Amino acid sequence: MIETFVFSSESIFLREEDQMKVHQLLDYLKSRKQQIGIVFYDQAMMNQILLEHHLADYLDFSINGEKTGTVPRGLVDFLQVELAHKKVNFISNSLEQLREAKELGFKPIYLAEDCDKEEAPCQSFRDFNQLHLGVIENRFEKLM
């Protein structure tokens, strides 16, 4: 089953100490033929991150966000078939954005260091390592 993983912002990829874990997760998703995309709000920062961390090869698509913290209408239009089949994960560090994403049909995933301190209305993970393990666990449960 092909799923789509949308990272909500270039800011998720900023921490240097996360880069090895980011690449491991993206390698895993690509090896499983999952679709990977990103919403970006700052073109210059996005270009810098893609080049510095060699992330461009992982992305199947990118969408320019109109307003920080919202889900772009272009993303919803682009993924309408996948959304109808409930196969789109939306990963963000903004709870407000995740609430909006859930209303639009995405499966929200909260990715933030303080995720255990917040009242997250969805799955939450502290870092890319936890997210990676969560994705593997979810796949395993579906096989059972």
Salt bridges, closest charged atoms under 4 A:
GLU3 OE1 - LYS107 NZ 2.78
GLU3 OE2 - ARG139 NH1 2.74
GLU3 OE2 - LYS142 NZ 3.47
GLU16 OE2 - HIS53 NE2 3.43
GLU17 OE2 - ARG15 NH2 3.31
ASP18 OD2 - ARG15 NE 3.04
GLU52 OE1 - HIS53 NE2 3.77
ASP60 OD1 - LYS30 NZ 2.75
ASP77 OD1 - ARG73 NH2 3.40
GLU113 OE2 - ARG15 NH1 1.76
ASP116 OD2 - ARG126 NH2 3.68
ASP127 OD2 - LYS21 NZ 3.99
